[in-house]
Amino acid sequence: MTEQNPELIAGRYQLLERIGQGGMGRVWRGVDQQLFGREVAVKEILFPPGLDDRDRATLVGRFTGEARAAVTLSHPGIITIHDVVEHHGAPVIVMEFIRGQSLAGAIREEGRLPVQRVAEIGSAMLDALAEAHHARIIHRDIKPDNVLLTKDRVVLTDFGIAHLADATTRLSHSGIVIGTPQYMSPEQLEGKRPTPANDLWALGATLYHAVEGRPPFEAEGLHALAVAVFTRPHRPPVHAGPLAPVLDALLTKDPAQRVGAAEAAELLASALESFPSRTGSAAAATKPGPVRDVSAEATPTPTAREAEPSPVSPVPTPTARDHASTAREAEPPGAEPEPPVREDAPRAEEAVAGAGRDPVPGRAGSTPTLVPPTEALVALGGAGGKGHGDEASALRRVLTRRSVVLGTALATLAVGSALTWTLAGDDSHRRGASGNGPAASPVTVVIGVDAPLSGGLSSWGVGIKNSADLAARNANRTAHVPGVTFEIKALDDEASPAKGRPNASRFVADTAVLGVVGPLNSGVAQTMVEPLGQANLVTVSPGNTNPALTLGPDWDKGTNSRPYKAYFRTVATDVDQGPFAARYLHDEAGKSKLYVIDDNSAYGTGLTSGFSTEFRKLGGSVVGSDRVDPAASDFSGLVAKVRASGADAVYFGGYHTTAAPLSRQLKQAGVNLPLMGGDGIFDQQFVATNARAEGDLATNIGVPAEDLPAGATFIEQYRKAGYPEPAGSYGPYAYDAAWAVIEGVKAVVAANGGTLPADARTKMPQAVAELSFDGVTGPVAFDDFGDTVNRRLTVYAVKGGGWTAVKSGSRTP
């Protein structure tokens, strides 16, 4: 079929000019002679080579039937199909002719596109996909070439080669994979039955390409690309800004944990709300509407997670680095009954189900923490209450490294435990506070907790909840704030950014909530901080380390601006790791010439920038620098450069998935230099996949509990406290976060003559900003940006097949 052929297609469609060709078809501009010369797009389906007659006939029938099903779709974001016919044994699809540019063309012309524009395009695409999925049609080939941009529309095309969700034919077992590999999900590359989750992955890959300027996975050849998709994390987005959580959620390898359409819509809406409002037809055309998650409807067979129990990763092997908190030996006689956990706080024993650790790029088993001497120790029982099923959905994702900070698997308690400081005292814990004042009228204050209470990270999340609960119970027992009883309202975020904003809305709507402890990971935090900040709802995180949350988006350019006045955290951040590593290598290890490498991620470049600046200040030399593709596996050229540079150590900014093969290849080539990185390589997988790891180094947040005076006592007392699971390495930070909320309430009550004012929530951010008290992790106070002033870190070395702490200290000498 050619444009020179005067033959009419189906006796009515005249071809005028070829306007495109891809792996699955050729497209012409044509006219419908029976409708007064209306312009149409005519696409002939091209079959994969090597088909026998039977498979070819199957495809003809299948494509024709499915394209005719797509005719029923009526949505401004889906190209209208006018007709489906056969021509010389091949199916031909006649569609509306759209004058515009493909998203692929826009990327070729402009490079990466502005974040807001990509978010608007994504919202429109998602709305169209939801409509198709509701009609039981799976696109299966979402990519920039199949997204058309006009003045007032974003249009998905090529539904003519879509597959119905329940279509099963002999061809599905023939090994033929339909789609474009750079945008295909792992399960689609395996040839598994199509589901809406395929399209959501492809949407994520498409938006990633648009905002980053290249696909999330690149490799030479289909096999290498498939290996990358199956085994490696996608490149951490560098330019995506508020769109990053959406990309991470959509590009989750396990389709059972991948974000659904409704939650993806919430994430996109959250990203769009972070931009100034836009007017005009383009913005209106891409304004997101309500999106129904129809994955269950479109997929009649059970998902993998429904059909069988989720695999539970083994608990990390205990080490001597136990992260601890303490509890006193027993309740004193006459101690008041423990107040209940609120009904919507999941039981610890329920929430911890399936709490094994899923593989997360660049994570360690848990994070080292600080445990100061106690004033008094209080033993409290296990968590009570019960969880809501709607907060325990299993279909969530496992995040990449910068979304969540995990540390090493520490301890005699396997993953650590949580502290129970009484912290008894008066308003001297608050700078400039007055006395307690008269007794307050009885009132209940709720402390929200947002953490992963189910899924692969629940062992840390449940520990955070228990530790916050411990602080609330301890405050109640000692009547720390006269007339105020504290309760915990725990919501499960499953470590999924999609849960952040809905959870934030629930906290905001509950007027009894005056503070929130959490979240654990930065990806969730990015979706929560804006709605919580708008409501003046104090949030104190015990786990996330993304500097932008407190220092603003331009922190890496040296411009700090606090974006959220109600946001605080009790842990150090990524800003601290590079300088701390530089001081160790120069002052302790005696290294003077460094070769610096990063993986071009925001995390990696942030680490190497801070490291190089500090190392030069100390008098050291950076004798070479380079950047690697995290999807690469052959570093022979880089190894040669390092050898020729005369460096005596290598500093790497990135994740263990890249650092391990780089370290191994360096030493295999005889370049026997230590490789050091941040907590992105502080993971047992770095050691397990690298037989040459001995002597390599990493920094991590916090200090091992056994290095603190109260560490051993803390571990023993927490064991006696009765919680059915350990608090994890974030327990001490979570306890201090909850206690900061409690001290803030105490300050607000004292300033109001002993009663809680009606506008207490509005007064809380300033009250917490002025706090200063001795907590579990040491002195607790916050700087002008909401970061902790107690920034402790530890250097670990690989010794005997595991990570061993070698040096702890503060962010400054």
C-alpha positions in Angstrom: 0.0 0.0 0.0 1.6 3.3 -1.1 0.5 6.9 -1.4 1.0 6.6 -5.2 -1.6 3.8 -5.3 -4.9 5.3 -6.5 -6.8 2.4 -5.0 -9.2 3.4 -2.3 -9.1 1.7 1.0 -12.5 0.0 1.7 -13.8 1.9 -1.3 -13.7 5.3 0.4 -10.4 6.3 2.0 -7.9 7.9 -0.4 -4.2 8.1 0.7 -2.5 11.5 0.3 0.9 11.3 2.0 2.8 9.1 4.4 3.2 10.8 7.7 4.9 8.2 9.8 6.1 4.7 10.2 7.0 2.6 13.3 7.6 -0.9 14.3 3.9 -1.8 14.3 2.5 0.2 11.4 2.6 2.8 8.6 0.5 5.9 8.8 -0.9 8.1 6.0 -2.8 11.3 5.9 -5.9 10.6 3.8 -9.4 11.7 3.1 -12.8 10.1 3.4 -14.4 10.6 0.1 -17.8 9.5 1.5 -17.8 12.3 4.1 -17.0 15.3 1.9 -13.3 14.9 1.9 -12.8 14.8 5.7 -9.2 14.4 6.7 -8.3 11.1 8.3 -5.3 9.2 9.5 -5.0 5.7 8.0 -2.8 3.2 9.7 -1.8 -0.2 8.3 -0.7 -2.7 11.0 2.7 -4.3 10.2 3.2 -7.8 11.7 6.4 -9.0 13.4 8.6 -11.0 11.0 8.6 -14.7 11.0 4.9 -15.3 11.7 3.4 -18.4 10.3 0.0 -18.3 8.6 -1.8 -19.4 11.7 -0.3 -16.7 13.9 -0.8 -14.1 11.2 -4.5 -15.0 11.0 -4.8 -14.9 14.7 -3.3 -11.4 14.8 -5.5 -10.2 12.0 -8.6 -11.3 13.9 -7.3 -10.0 17.2 -6.3 -6.6 16.1 -9.4 -6.1 14.1 -11.7 -7.1 17.0 -9.8 -5.0 19.5 -9.6 -2.0 17.3 -13.3 -2.2 16.8 -13.7 -2.4 20.6 -11.6 0.7 20.8 -14.2 2.5 18.5 -16.5 2.5 21.6 -14.1 4.8 23.5 -15.2 8.4 23.6 -12.8 10.6 25.4 -11.0 13.9 24.4 -7.6 12.3 25.4 -8.1 9.2 23.2 -7.9 9.4 19.4 -11.2 8.7 17.8 -11.3 5.6 15.6 -13.7 6.0 12.7 -13.4 2.6 11.0 -11.5 -0.7 11.1 -11.2 -2.7 7.8 -8.9 -5.3 6.2 -6.9 -4.5 3.1 -4.9 -7.2 1.4 -4.9 -9.4 4.4 -3.8 -6.7 6.9 -5.9 -4.7 9.3 -6.2 -1.0 8.6 -7.4 1.5 11.2 -9.0 4.8 10.1 -8.7 7.5 12.8 -9.3 11.2 13.3 -6.5 13.3 11.8 -4.9 15.5 14.5 -2.7 18.4 13.6 -0.1 18.7 16.3 3.2 17.4 17.5 4.1 14.1 19.2 5.6 14.2 22.6 8.6 12.4 21.1 9.0 15.3 18.6 8.7 17.9 21.4 11.5 16.1 23.3 13.7 16.0 20.2 13.2 19.7 19.6 13.3 21.0 23.1 15.3 18.4 25.1 13.8 17.8 28.5 10.5 19.6 29.0 9.4 21.8 32.0 8.2 19.8 35.0 4.8 21.5 35.2 4.2 20.9 31.5 5.0 17.2 31.9 2.8 16.9 35.0 -0.1 18.4 33.0 0.5 16.0 30.1 0.7 13.1 32.6 -2.6 14.1 34.2 -4.3 14.1 30.8 -2.8 10.8 29.8 -3.8 9.2 33.1 -7.4 10.3 32.7 -7.5 8.8 29.2 -6.0 5.6 30.3 -8.5 5.3 33.2 -11.3 5.5 30.6 -9.7 2.8 28.4 -9.0 0.5 31.3 -12.6 0.9 32.5 -13.6 -0.4 29.0 -11.2 -3.3 29.5 -8.7 -2.1 26.9 -5.0 -2.2 27.7 -2.9 0.0 25.4 0.4 -1.9 25.8 2.5 0.6 23.8 2.4 3.9 25.7 5.5 5.9 24.6 6.3 9.5 23.6 5.6 8.7 19.9 2.0 7.7 20.8 1.2 10.9 22.6 0.0 13.8 20.4 0.1 17.4 21.7 -2.3 20.0 20.2 -3.2 23.5 21.2 -5.9 22.3 23.6 -5.6 18.5 23.8 -3.2 15.7 24.9 -4.2 12.7 22.8 -3.2 9.0 23.2 -3.1 7.2 19.8 -2.5 3.6 18.6 -5.2 2.0 20.6 -5.6 -0.1 17.4 -2.9 -2.4 18.6 -4.1 -2.6 22.2 -5.0 -5.8 23.9 -8.2 -6.5 25.8 -7.4 -7.3 29.4 -9.0 -10.7 29.2 -7.9 -11.6 25.7 -6.1 -15.0 25.7 -5.1 -16.7 22.5 -2.4 -19.1 21.3 -0.3 -16.1 20.2 0.1 -15.0 23.8 2.3 -18.1 24.3 4.3 -17.7 21.1 7.1 -15.5 22.5 6.1 -12.4 20.5 6.3 -9.3 22.6 4.4 -6.3 21.4 5.5 -2.9 22.5 8.6 -0.6 22.7 11.2 -2.1 25.1 12.4 1.2 26.6 8.9 1.8 28.0 7.9 -1.8 28.8 7.4 -3.1 32.3 9.3 -6.1 33.5 6.2 -8.3 33.4 5.4 -7.2 29.8 9.0 -8.0 28.7 8.4 -11.5 30.2 5.3 -11.8 27.9 2.9 -12.1 30.8 -0.8 -11.4 30.4 -1.4 -7.7 30.0 -3.0 -5.7 32.8 -3.5 -1.9 33.5 -0.3 -2.0 35.5 1.6 -2.4 32.2 0.2 1.0 31.0 1.0 2.7 34.3 4.7 1.6 34.1 4.8 2.9 30.5 3.2 6.1 31.6 6.0 6.5 34.2 8.7 5.7 31.6 7.2 8.2 29.2 6.9 11.0 31.7 10.4 10.2 32.9 11.8 10.6 29.4 9.9 13.9 28.9 11.1 15.5 32.1 14.7 14.0 32.2 15.4 14.0 28.5 16.1 10.3 28.3 14.4 7.1 29.2 14.8 5.6 32.7 16.7 2.6 31.3 19.2 2.5 28.4 21.5 -0.2 27.3 23.1 -1.6 24.1 20.7 -4.3 22.7 17.4 -5.7 23.8 18.9 -8.3 26.1 21.0 -5.8 28.0 18.0 -3.5 28.2 15.8 -6.3 29.6 18.4 -7.1 32.2 18.5 -3.5 33.3 14.7 -3.3 33.6 14.6 -6.6 35.5 17.5 -6.1 37.9 18.4 -2.5 38.3 16.6 0.5 39.7 15.8 3.3 37.3 18.1 6.3 37.3 17.0 8.5 40.1 15.3 11.5 38.5 17.5 14.6 38.6 15.2 17.3 37.0 11.7 16.0 38.0 11.3 18.1 41.2 7.8 17.4 42.6 7.1 15.0 39.8 9.8 12.6 41.2 7.5 10.7 43.6 5.1 10.1 40.7 7.9 8.6 38.6 9.1 6.4 41.4 5.6 5.2 42.2 4.9 4.3 38.6 8.3 2.7 37.9 7.9 0.0 40.6 9.1 -3.3 39.3 6.5 -5.5 41.1 3.1 -4.8 39.4 1.3 -5.8 42.7 3.1 -3.0 44.5 3.0 -0.5 41.6 0.8 2.6 42.2 -2.7 2.4 40.9 -4.4 4.9 38.6 -6.4 6.7 41.4 -3.3 7.2 43.6 -1.2 8.2 40.6 -3.8 10.9 39.9 -3.5 12.1 43.5 0.3 12.3 43.2 0.0 14.2 39.9 -2.5 16.6 41.4 -0.1 17.2 44.3 2.7 17.9 41.9 0.6 20.3 40.0 -0.5 22.2 43.1 3.1 23.0 43.8 3.3 25.2 40.7 1.7 28.6 40.2 -1.8 28.3 38.6 -1.8 28.6 34.8 -4.5 29.9 32.6 -5.2 29.2 28.9 -6.4 26.4 26.9 -3.4 24.2 27.3 -3.6 24.2 31.0 -7.4 23.7 30.9 -7.0 20.8 28.5 -4.7 18.9 30.8 -6.5 19.7 34.0 -6.8 16.4 35.9 -10.3 15.1 36.6 -11.4 12.4 39.0 -9.7 9.1 38.1 -11.1 5.7 39.0 -8.7 3.0 39.6 -10.1 0.2 37.5 -7.2 -2.3 37.7 -9.3 -4.8 39.6 -12.2 -4.5 37.1 -10.0 -4.8 34.1 -8.1 -7.8 35.5 -10.6 -10.5 36.4 -8.0 -13.0 37.6 -6.4 -12.3 41.0 -3.2 -10.3 41.2 -0.1 -12.1 42.4 -0.5 -10.6 45.8 -4.1 -11.7 46.1 -3.4 -15.2 44.8 -0.5 -16.0 47.2 1.2 -14.5 50.2 3.8 -11.8 49.6 7.3 -13.1 49.9 8.9 -12.0 53.2 12.5 -11.1 53.0 14.7 -12.5 55.8 15.4 -10.4 58.8 18.9 -9.0 58.5 21.5 -10.8 60.6 22.0 -9.2 64.0 25.3 -7.4 64.5 27.0 -5.7 67.4 25.6 -2.4 66.2 22.3 -2.5 68.1 20.1 0.6 67.9 18.4 1.1 71.1 16.1 2.9 73.4 15.4 2.1 77.0 12.5 1.4 79.3 12.4 1.2 83.1 12.2 -2.1 84.9 8.5 -2.0 85.9 5.6 0.3 86.4 5.5 1.9 89.8 2.8 0.9 92.1 -0.4 2.7 91.4 0.6 3.7 87.9 -2.4 4.9 85.9 -3.9 2.7 83.2 -2.4 3.0 79.8 -4.5 5.2 77.5 -5.7 3.4 74.4 -4.3 3.9 71.0 -6.9 5.4 68.7 -9.1 3.0 66.7 -7.5 3.9 63.4 -4.0 3.1 64.6 -3.2 -0.4 63.3 -2.2 -3.0 65.9 1.5 -3.6 65.8 1.0 -7.4 65.4 -1.3 -6.7 62.4 0.8 -4.0 60.9 4.0 -6.0 61.0 2.6 -8.9 58.9 4.8 -9.4 55.9 7.4 -7.0 57.3 10.4 -8.5 55.7 12.7 -6.2 53.8 12.1 -5.9 50.1 15.2 -5.1 48.0 15.6 -1.3 47.9 18.4 0.2 45.9 21.0 1.9 48.0 19.6 1.1 51.4 21.1 -0.3 54.5 19.3 -2.4 57.0 18.7 0.3 59.5 20.1 3.6 60.6 22.5 4.2 63.5 21.0 6.3 66.3 22.0 8.1 69.5 21.0 7.2 73.0 21.8 9.7 75.8 21.6 9.0 79.5 18.2 8.7 80.9 16.5 10.7 83.6 14.0 8.0 84.3 12.9 4.8 82.5 9.3 3.8 81.9 8.1 0.3 80.8 5.0 0.4 78.7 2.9 -2.3 77.1 2.4 -3.2 73.5 0.3 -1.3 71.0 -3.5 -1.6 71.1 -6.4 -0.7 68.9 -7.0 -2.0 65.4 -6.3 -0.8 61.9 -8.6 0.1 59.1 -8.5 -2.1 56.0 -8.6 0.9 53.7 -5.3 1.9 55.1 -3.7 -1.5 54.6 -3.8 -2.1 50.9 -1.0 -4.2 49.7 -0.7 -2.8 46.2 2.1 -0.4 46.8 5.6 0.2 45.7 9.1 -0.2 47.1 11.0 3.1 46.8 14.4 3.9 45.4 17.2 5.1 47.6 16.5 8.8 47.9 12.9 8.3 48.8 13.8 6.4 52.0 16.8 6.3 54.3 17.4 2.9 55.8 20.5 2.0 57.7 22.4 -1.2 58.6 20.8 -4.2 60.2 21.9 -3.7 63.7 21.7 -5.4 66.9 20.9 -8.0 69.4 17.2 -7.1 68.6 17.8 -7.8 64.8 16.7 -4.4 63.7 17.0 -2.4 66.9 14.5 -1.0 69.5 12.9 2.1 70.8 13.5 4.4 73.7 11.3 5.4 76.6 12.7 8.5 78.2 10.6 10.1 80.9 12.2 13.5 80.1 10.6 14.8 83.2 11.2 18.4 83.8 9.7 21.8 83.6 9.6 24.5 81.0 13.4 24.9 81.1 13.2 22.4 78.3 11.9 25.3 76.1 13.9 28.4 75.5 12.3 31.3 77.3 9.3 29.3 78.5 7.3 30.3 81.6 6.1 27.9 84.4 3.5 25.3 84.1 0.7 27.6 85.2 -2.6 26.4 86.7 -3.9 22.9 85.9 -5.3 22.7 82.4 -8.9 21.5 81.8 -9.0 17.9 80.6 -8.4 17.6 76.9 -7.1 15.0 74.5 -4.4 15.9 72.0 -3.7 13.5 69.2 -0.2 12.9 67.8 -0.4 11.6 64.2 2.1 9.0 63.1 2.7 8.4 59.3 4.9 5.4 58.6 5.0 2.2 56.6 3.0 -0.2 58.8 2.7 -2.8 56.1 4.9 -4.0 53.3 8.7 -4.4 53.0 9.6 -1.4 55.3 7.1 -2.1 58.0 9.7 -3.3 60.5 10.9 0.3 60.6 7.5 1.8 60.4 6.0 -0.2 63.2 9.0 0.7 65.4 8.4 4.4 64.7 4.7 4.0 65.7 5.6 2.1 68.9 8.2 4.7 69.8 5.8 7.6 69.4 3.2 5.6 71.3 5.8 5.1 74.1 6.4 8.8 74.3 2.7 9.6 74.5 2.1 7.0 77.2 5.1 8.2 79.2 3.8 11.8 79.0 0.4 10.6 80.3 1.9 8.6 83.1 3.9 11.5 84.5 1.2 14.1 83.7 3.9 15.9 81.8 1.4 18.4 80.5 -1.2 18.9 83.2 -4.8 18.4 82.0 -3.7 17.0 78.6 -3.9 13.3 77.6 -2.0 12.3 74.5 -3.1 9.6 72.0 -1.6 8.2 68.9 -3.3 8.2 65.5 -1.2 6.0 63.2 -1.8 5.8 59.5 0.0 3.4 57.1 1.7 5.0 54.2 3.2 1.7 53.0 6.3 3.7 52.0 4.3 4.8 49.0 4.1 8.5 48.0 0.6 7.9 46.8 -0.5 7.5 50.4 1.1 10.7 51.6 -1.4 13.3 50.6 -4.5 11.3 51.6 -2.9 10.6 55.0 -2.1 14.3 55.4 -5.7 15.2 54.6 -6.9 12.8 57.3 -4.6 14.4 59.8 -5.6 17.9 58.9 -9.3 17.0 59.1 -8.9 15.7 62.6 -8.8 18.9 64.7 -7.4 17.0 67.7 -4.2 16.3 65.8 -1.6 19.0 66.8 1.5 17.3 65.4 2.6 14.5 63.2 5.6 12.2 63.6 6.9 11.0 60.2 7.1 10.1 57.5 10.1 7.7 57.2 11.0 8.4 53.6 11.4 11.6 51.6 9.2 10.5 48.7 6.2 10.4 51.0 7.3 13.6 52.7 7.3 15.4 49.4 3.5 14.7 49.0 2.7 15.6 52.6 4.6 18.7 53.5 2.4 21.2 51.5 -1.0 20.2 52.8 0.3 19.8 56.4 2.1 23.2 56.1 -1.0 25.0 54.8 -2.8 23.7 57.9 0.1 24.8 60.3 0.3 21.2 61.4 3.7 20.5 62.9 5.5 17.6 61.3 8.7 16.1 62.8 10.3 13.4 60.7 12.6 10.7 62.3 13.9 9.4 59.0 14.0 11.3 55.8 17.2 13.1 54.6 16.4 15.0 51.4 17.8 18.5 52.0 15.3 20.2 49.8 12.5 19.5 52.4 14.1 22.0 54.8 16.6 24.0 52.7 14.5 24.5 49.5 15.0 23.4 45.9 18.1 25.4 45.3 20.1 24.2 48.3 22.6 22.5 46.1 23.4 25.9 44.5 24.1 27.4 47.9 20.8 29.2 48.2 18.8 28.0 51.3 15.2 29.0 51.8 12.9 27.2 54.2 9.8 26.1 52.2 7.7 24.7 55.1 7.7 26.5 58.4 6.0 23.6 60.2 8.4 20.9 59.0 11.2 19.6 61.3 13.3 16.5 61.5 15.5 14.8 64.1 18.1 13.3 61.8 21.0 14.6 59.9 20.7 15.1 56.1 22.6 14.3 52.9 24.3 17.7 53.2 26.3 16.3 56.1 27.7 13.1 54.6 30.1 14.4 52.0 32.1 16.8 54.4 32.1 14.1 57.1 33.6 11.6 54.7 36.2 14.1 53.5 37.4 14.7 57.0 37.7 11.0 57.7 39.6 10.2 54.5 42.0 13.2 55.0 42.4 13.3 58.7 41.9 9.7 59.8 42.8 7.6 56.8 45.7 9.9 55.6 44.5 10.2 52.0 45.6 13.2 50.1 44.7 12.5 46.4 41.1 11.5 45.6 39.4 10.5 42.4 35.7 11.5 42.6 32.9 9.8 40.7 29.1 10.2 40.8 26.1 8.7 39.0 24.5 12.1 37.9 21.6 11.7 40.3 20.7 14.6 42.6 21.8 12.4 45.5 25.1 11.5 44.0 26.1 14.9 42.7 25.0 16.5 46.1 27.4 14.1 47.9 30.4 14.6 45.7 29.9 18.4 45.6 30.0 18.6 49.4 32.8 16.1 49.6 35.1 17.8 47.0 34.7 21.2 48.6 35.5 20.0 52.0 38.4 17.8 50.9 40.1 20.7 49.1 39.6 23.0 52.2 41.5 20.4 54.2 44.4 20.6 51.7 43.7 17.5 49.7 43.6 17.2 45.9 40.9 15.9 43.7 43.1 14.4 41.0 40.3 13.4 38.7 36.5 13.4 38.5 34.0 11.5 36.3 30.4 10.6 35.9 29.0 7.1 35.2 25.7 5.8 33.8 24.1 3.8 36.7 22.8 1.3 34.1 26.3 0.6 32.9 28.2 -2.6 33.9 31.6 -2.1 32.2 33.9 0.4 33.9 37.2 -0.6 32.3 37.8 2.9 30.8 37.1 4.6 34.1 39.4 2.1 35.9 42.2 3.0 33.5 41.7 6.7 34.3 41.8 6.1 38.1 44.9 4.0 37.8 46.7 6.8 35.7 45.6 9.5 38.1 47.7 8.5 41.0 44.8 8.7 43.4 45.0 6.9 46.8 41.3 6.5 47.2 38.0 6.8 45.3 34.9 8.7 46.5 31.6 7.6 44.9 28.3 9.5 45.0 25.5 7.1 44.1 24.1 3.7 45.0 25.4 0.3 45.8 24.1 -1.2 42.5 26.7 0.8 40.7 29.3 1.1 43.4 29.7 -2.7 43.9 30.7 -3.5 40.3 32.9 -0.4 40.1 34.8 -1.4 43.3 35.1 -5.0 42.1 36.5 -4.0 38.7 39.0 -1.5 40.2 40.5 -4.2 42.4 40.4 -6.9 39.7 42.5 -4.5 37.6 45.0 -4.1 40.4 43.8 -0.7 41.5 43.7 -1.6 45.2 42.3 1.6 46.5 39.5 1.9 49.1 36.2 3.1 47.6 34.1 5.3 49.9 30.5 6.4 49.5 27.5 7.6 51.4 24.6 5.7 52.8 23.6 4.9 49.2 26.2 2.1 49.3 25.8 1.3 53.0 23.9 -1.9 52.2 24.7 -5.5 52.8 24.1 -6.1 49.1 27.2 -4.0 48.4 29.2 -6.7 50.2 27.2 -9.7 49.0 27.7 -8.7 45.3 31.3 -7.6 45.6 33.9 -10.2 46.6 36.5 -7.3 46.6 34.6 -5.1 49.1 36.9 -5.6 52.0 38.3 -2.2 53.1 35.7 -0.1 51.3 34.0 2.6 53.4 30.6 4.3 53.8 29.0 7.0 55.9 25.6 6.6 57.5 23.3 8.8 59.7 23.6 8.4 63.4 25.7 6.6 66.0 25.5 2.9 67.1 23.7 2.5 70.4 26.5 0.6 72.0 28.7 3.6 71.7 26.5 5.6 74.0 26.4 5.3 77.8 22.8 4.1 78.1 22.8 1.8 75.1 23.0 -1.5 76.9 20.4 -0.4 79.5 18.2 0.8 76.7 18.2 -2.5 74.8 17.4 -4.4 77.9 14.7 -2.1 79.1 12.9 -2.0 75.7 12.9 -5.8 75.8 11.1 -5.7 79.1 8.6 -3.0 77.9 6.5 -5.6 76.2 6.1 -4.4 72.6 5.8 -7.5 70.4 8.3 -6.2 67.8 11.5 -4.2 68.0 11.4 -0.4 67.4 14.0 -0.5 64.7 16.9 1.9 64.3 14.5 4.9 63.8 12.9 4.3 67.2 15.0 6.8 69.2 14.5 9.5 66.5 10.8 8.8 66.5 10.6 9.1 70.3 12.4 12.4 70.2 10.1 13.6 67.4 7.0 12.7 69.4 8.5 14.3 72.5 9.1 17.5 70.5 5.4 17.6 69.7 4.6 17.0 73.4 7.0 19.7 74.5 5.4 22.0 71.9 2.0 21.4 73.3 3.3 22.0 76.8 4.8 25.4 75.8 1.5 26.4 74.1 -0.5 25.4 77.2 1.9 27.3 79.5 1.7 30.4 77.4 -2.1 30.3 77.5 -2.3 30.3 81.3 -2.5 26.5 81.6 -5.2 25.7 79.1 -5.0 24.7 75.5 -6.1 27.6 73.2 -8.5 27.1 70.3 -5.7 28.1 67.9 -3.2 25.7 69.3 -2.4 24.3 66.0 -1.4 27.7 64.6 0.9 28.3 67.6 2.7 24.9 67.5 5.3 25.6 64.7 6.8 28.5 66.6 6.7 26.6 69.9 8.5 23.6 68.4 11.0 25.9 66.7 12.0 27.3 70.1 12.4 23.9 71.9 15.6 22.7 73.5 15.7 19.5 75.6 17.9 16.5 76.2 16.4 13.6 74.3 17.1 10.0 73.4 19.5 11.0 70.6 21.2 13.7 72.6 20.4 17.5 72.6 17.2 18.1 70.7 16.8 21.5 69.1 16.2 22.8 65.6 18.0 25.4 63.5 16.4 28.1 61.5 15.5 25.7 58.7 13.9 23.0 60.9 16.9 20.6 60.8 18.3 19.1 64.0 21.3 20.8 65.5 22.6 17.4 66.7 23.9 15.9 63.4 25.8 12.8 64.2 27.2 10.4 61.6 29.3 7.2 61.5 31.9 5.8 59.1 31.7 2.1 58.5 34.2 -0.2 56.9 33.7 -3.6 55.3 35.5 -6.1 57.5 35.1 -9.8 57.4 32.1 -9.7 55.1 30.1 -7.1 56.9 29.9 -3.4 57.8 31.8 -2.4 61.0 31.6 1.0 62.7 35.0 2.7 62.8 34.4 6.3 63.5 31.5 8.4 64.8 31.2 12.2 65.1 29.4 15.3 64.4 28.9 17.1 61.0 31.4 19.7 62.1 34.9 19.0 63.6 
